[in-house]
Amino acid sequence: MKRENMMDCITVLKHGGTENLIMTKVQIPIIDDDEVLIEVYVSGVNRPDILQRKGLYDPPKGASNTLGLEVSGKIIKIGKKVKNLKVNQKVCALTHGGGYAEYCKVFFKHVLPIPKGMSYIEAAAIPENFFTVWYNIFYIGQIKCSETVLIHGGSSGIGTTAIQICKLHGCKVITTVGSLKKQKYCNKIGADLAINYKKNNFVEEIKKYTKNMGVDIILDMVGQKYFTKNISLLKDKGKLIMIAFLSGSVTKADLTQVMTKRLTLTGSTLRPRTNKEKAFIAKNVYKRYWTALSKKTIKPIIYKIFNLKDADKAHKLMESSKHLGKILLKIKKEEKK
């Protein structure tokens, strides 16, 4: 195989610990007619990457086995059926996998121009979080500006995005975090109430704050450990929206309150959605938030940037939960203006 057709890429040697993330040379992806090839400058690190490395999350059929669900970079090749994109355009994209590499192929309707005035670093932190938050809270949850939302894990990439977007829409925002530092930061970016769950009983705090009314919507990534508590906090016709299960997905529950309060229990994962579904999400996120992102009214929160070869360190940091915002991998240096 010709050397010029090869690229650096992080591969998973075998399922398990971070030591199994190794840099190798692989073939540059060949694009289909409805895809673009992106020269990757920055790639986002997300929880599904951790689960896939451990062997707990299989890529959907047809997806790349390479980690990396979002990238920013420059388009270097375009398929015959691609519209409204051009070579050398600066973009960010939701990927079907393959982001931990120098080049990544992406379905063209999952690619968006980088917001005006934004760097590759900031743009790489947009797709996975903004797509997930809009789809779950606003499309599935149909939250209204007068309603109260509880966001667990408020200092995560998803959490910091959800806080900002919900405040942009005029919602009341409550969040849970694991330290005083995270508590203060979530308040700083707009949370009306941030609770350190390691120091306080968040159920009692929320009931006191809402005068026993509870909340309209809960965005949960904890799962089993919080399930019963979440149910107790929802108002009549409230919605529990689950996007991850950090404490496990199996639980025992008394479903009486689900019936008496007419609750909705739902959730989603982004990666298995069809190209059409993700294109619909991309179109809506662009329409609703690109102006605000360009004006810096809302922004991705970046915690730390690692070089691609240090993907193992990035994974260790994410697993420690010490981060506040996004963890990124830098693959290529940004051009000087």
C-alpha positions in Angstrom: 0.0 0.0 0.0 1.4 3.4 -1.0 2.7 5.5 1.9 0.7 8.6 0.7 -2.5 6.7 1.2 -1.8 6.1 4.9 -2.6 8.1 8.0 -2.0 8.1 11.7 -4.9 6.7 13.7 -5.7 5.5 17.2 -6.8 1.9 17.3 -8.0 -0.3 20.1 -5.5 -3.2 20.4 -8.0 -5.2 22.5 -10.9 -4.4 24.7 -9.9 -3.2 28.2 -7.8 -0.4 29.7 -6.3 2.7 28.2 -3.0 1.0 27.5 -4.8 -0.6 24.6 -5.1 2.7 22.7 -2.2 2.7 20.3 -1.1 4.9 17.4 -0.9 3.0 14.1 -0.9 3.6 10.4 -4.0 2.7 8.5 -5.4 3.5 5.0 -7.1 6.9 4.5 -10.9 6.3 4.1 -12.4 6.1 0.7 -15.5 8.2 0.5 -18.9 7.2 -1.1 -20.8 9.6 -3.4 -22.7 11.1 -0.4 -19.7 11.6 1.8 -16.9 14.1 2.3 -13.4 13.5 3.5 -12.3 15.8 6.3 -8.7 16.5 7.2 -9.1 16.4 11.0 -7.7 19.2 13.1 -9.5 18.3 16.4 -11.6 15.4 17.6 -13.9 15.2 20.6 -13.7 12.6 23.4 -17.0 11.2 24.6 -18.3 8.6 27.0 -19.2 6.1 24.1 -15.5 6.1 23.2 -14.7 4.8 26.7 -17.4 2.2 26.5 -16.3 1.0 23.1 -12.7 0.7 24.2 -13.9 -1.5 27.1 -16.0 -3.7 24.8 -19.3 -2.5 26.3 -20.5 -0.6 23.2 -20.5 -2.1 19.8 -20.4 0.2 16.8 -23.7 0.1 14.7 -23.7 -1.8 11.5 -21.6 0.0 8.8 -19.9 2.3 11.3 -16.1 2.7 11.6 -14.5 0.7 14.4 -12.2 3.6 15.0 -13.1 5.8 18.0 -14.2 9.4 17.6 -17.8 10.7 17.2 -17.1 14.4 16.3 -14.5 16.3 14.5 -13.5 19.7 13.2 -11.3 20.3 10.2 -11.1 21.1 6.5 -12.9 19.3 3.7 -10.3 17.9 1.2 -12.6 15.7 -1.0 -16.2 15.7 -1.9 -18.5 12.9 -3.2 -20.5 13.3 -6.5 -23.9 13.7 -4.7 -22.7 16.2 -2.1 -24.4 19.6 -2.1 -23.7 22.9 -0.4 -20.2 22.0 0.7 -16.9 22.7 -0.9 -13.2 21.7 -0.8 -11.1 23.6 1.7 -14.2 24.6 3.7 -13.7 24.7 7.5 -16.3 22.5 9.1 -17.3 20.5 12.2 -19.2 17.2 11.9 -20.9 14.4 13.7 -19.3 11.2 12.6 -20.3 7.6 12.6 -16.9 6.8 14.1 -13.4 7.4 12.9 -12.6 10.8 14.5 -9.4 9.6 16.2 -7.4 9.9 13.0 -5.8 12.4 10.6 -8.7 11.9 8.1 -12.3 11.0 8.6 -15.2 10.4 6.1 -18.6 11.8 7.0 -22.1 11.7 5.5 -22.4 15.2 4.0 -25.7 16.2 5.8 -23.9 15.7 9.2 -21.4 18.4 8.3 -21.8 22.0 9.3 -19.7 25.1 8.7 -17.7 26.3 11.7 -19.6 29.2 13.4 -18.2 32.6 12.5 -15.2 33.6 14.6 -14.8 30.1 16.1 -11.6 28.1 16.2 -11.3 24.4 15.2 -10.8 23.6 18.9 -14.1 25.2 19.9 -16.0 23.8 16.9 -14.9 20.2 17.6 -16.8 20.4 20.9 -20.1 21.2 19.3 -21.6 18.3 17.4 -22.1 15.4 19.9 -23.2 17.6 22.8 -25.4 20.1 20.9 -27.1 17.4 18.8 -27.7 15.3 21.9 -29.1 18.1 24.0 -31.4 19.6 21.4 -32.8 16.2 20.3 -33.5 15.0 23.9 -34.6 18.1 25.8 -36.2 20.1 23.0 -37.4 17.6 20.3 -38.3 14.6 22.6 -38.9 16.6 25.8 -40.6 19.6 24.1 -39.6 21.8 27.0 -41.3 25.2 27.3 -39.6 28.4 28.5 -41.7 28.4 31.7 -40.6 25.0 32.7 -37.9 23.7 35.1 -35.3 21.2 34.0 -33.0 19.0 36.2 -29.7 18.2 34.5 -27.5 15.6 36.1 -23.8 15.8 35.5 -23.9 19.5 35.0 -20.2 19.9 34.6 -19.8 17.4 31.8 -19.8 18.4 28.1 -23.4 17.5 27.8 -24.2 19.2 31.1 -22.5 22.5 30.3 -24.2 22.6 26.9 -27.6 21.8 28.3 -27.4 24.5 31.0 -26.5 27.2 28.4 -29.1 26.1 25.8 -31.9 25.8 28.4 -31.1 29.3 29.8 -31.0 30.7 26.3 -34.6 29.4 25.9 -35.6 31.0 29.3 -36.0 27.8 31.3 -35.3 27.4 35.0 -32.2 25.1 35.4 -31.2 22.9 38.3 -28.1 20.7 38.1 -26.2 18.2 40.2 -22.4 18.1 40.4 -19.6 16.4 42.4 -17.6 19.3 43.8 -17.7 22.9 45.0 -15.6 24.0 42.0 -18.1 22.4 39.6 -21.0 23.8 41.5 -19.6 27.4 41.2 -18.9 27.0 37.5 -22.4 25.7 36.7 -23.8 28.7 38.5 -21.5 31.0 36.5 -22.7 29.7 33.2 -26.4 30.0 34.1 -27.7 27.3 36.4 -30.2 28.7 38.8 -29.4 26.0 41.4 -26.3 23.8 41.4 -26.2 21.0 44.1 -23.1 19.2 45.2 -24.5 15.7 45.6 -21.5 14.6 47.6 -22.4 17.1 50.3 -26.1 17.5 50.1 -29.2 15.4 49.4 -30.2 16.7 46.0 -33.8 15.3 46.3 -34.4 17.3 49.5 -32.6 20.4 48.1 -34.8 20.4 44.9 -38.0 19.8 46.8 -37.2 22.7 49.1 -36.2 25.0 46.1 -39.3 24.2 44.1 -41.6 24.3 47.2 -42.4 20.6 46.7 -43.5 21.2 43.2 -40.7 19.3 41.6 -39.4 19.6 38.0 -40.9 19.2 34.5 -38.0 17.4 32.8 -34.9 15.5 33.9 -32.0 14.8 31.7 -30.2 11.8 33.2 -27.0 10.1 32.5 -26.6 8.2 35.8 -29.3 5.5 35.4 -29.9 2.9 38.1 -28.7 4.9 41.1 -30.9 7.9 40.4 -34.0 6.2 38.9 -36.3 6.2 41.9 -35.1 9.6 43.0 -35.8 11.0 39.6 -39.3 9.6 39.6 -40.0 11.2 43.0 -38.9 14.7 41.7 -41.0 14.8 38.5 -44.2 16.9 38.4 -47.5 15.7 37.0 -46.9 14.8 33.3 -43.2 15.2 33.9 -40.6 13.5 31.6 -37.5 11.5 32.5 -35.1 11.4 29.6 -32.2 9.0 29.8 -29.1 9.3 27.7 -26.6 7.1 29.6 -26.3 4.7 32.5 -23.1 5.5 34.4 -24.3 3.6 37.4 -25.9 0.7 35.5 -29.0 0.2 33.4 -30.9 -2.4 35.5 -33.1 -1.3 38.4 -36.0 -2.3 40.6 -38.8 0.3 40.8 -42.3 1.0 42.2 -44.1 2.3 39.1 -47.1 3.7 41.0 -45.9 7.3 40.6 -45.4 6.7 36.9 -49.1 6.0 36.7 -50.5 8.5 39.3 -48.4 11.4 37.9 -48.8 10.3 34.3 -45.0 10.4 33.7 -43.2 9.8 30.5 -40.0 7.7 30.7 -37.9 7.9 27.5 -34.4 8.3 26.2 -32.1 7.9 23.2 -28.6 7.3 21.9 -27.4 9.3 19.0 -25.0 7.0 17.2 -27.5 4.3 16.0 -29.9 6.9 14.5 -30.2 6.8 10.7 -28.4 9.2 8.5 -31.8 10.9 7.8 -32.5 11.3 11.5 -29.1 12.8 12.3 -29.4 15.1 9.3 -32.7 16.4 10.7 -31.0 17.1 14.0 -28.0 18.8 12.3 -30.4 21.1 10.4 -32.3 22.1 13.5 -29.1 22.7 15.6 -27.7 24.9 12.8 -30.9 26.8 12.5 -31.4 27.4 16.2 -27.9 27.9 17.6 -25.3 29.0 15.0 -26.1 32.7 15.4 -25.8 32.4 19.2 -22.5 30.5 18.9 -21.1 33.0 16.4 -22.0 35.8 18.9 -20.5 33.9 21.8 -23.9 34.1 23.6 -23.4 30.4 24.2 -20.1 28.5 23.7 -18.6 25.0 24.1 -16.7 24.7 27.4 -13.2 23.3 26.8 -11.4 21.6 29.8 -8.3 20.1 28.3 -6.7 19.3 24.9 -4.4 16.3 24.4 -2.3 15.4 21.3 -3.7 12.4 19.4 -0.9 10.1 20.6 -2.0 10.8 24.2 -5.5 9.5 23.7 -4.9 7.2 26.6 -4.4 10.2 28.9 -7.6 11.8 27.6 -9.6 8.6 28.4 -8.1 8.4 31.9 -9.1 12.0 32.6 -12.7 11.3 31.4 -13.0 8.2 33.5 -11.8 10.2 36.6 -14.7 12.6 36.1 -12.5 15.4 37.3 -13.0 17.4 34.1 -15.3 20.4 33.6 -16.5 20.6 30.0 -15.0 18.9 27.0 -11.9 16.9 26.5 -10.4 17.1 23.0 -7.7 15.5 20.9 -5.6 17.8 18.7 -4.5 16.1 15.5 -3.3 19.1 13.3 -2.1 22.6 14.2 -4.5 25.4 13.3 -3.3 27.6 10.5 -2.0 31.1 11.4 -4.3 33.9 10.2 
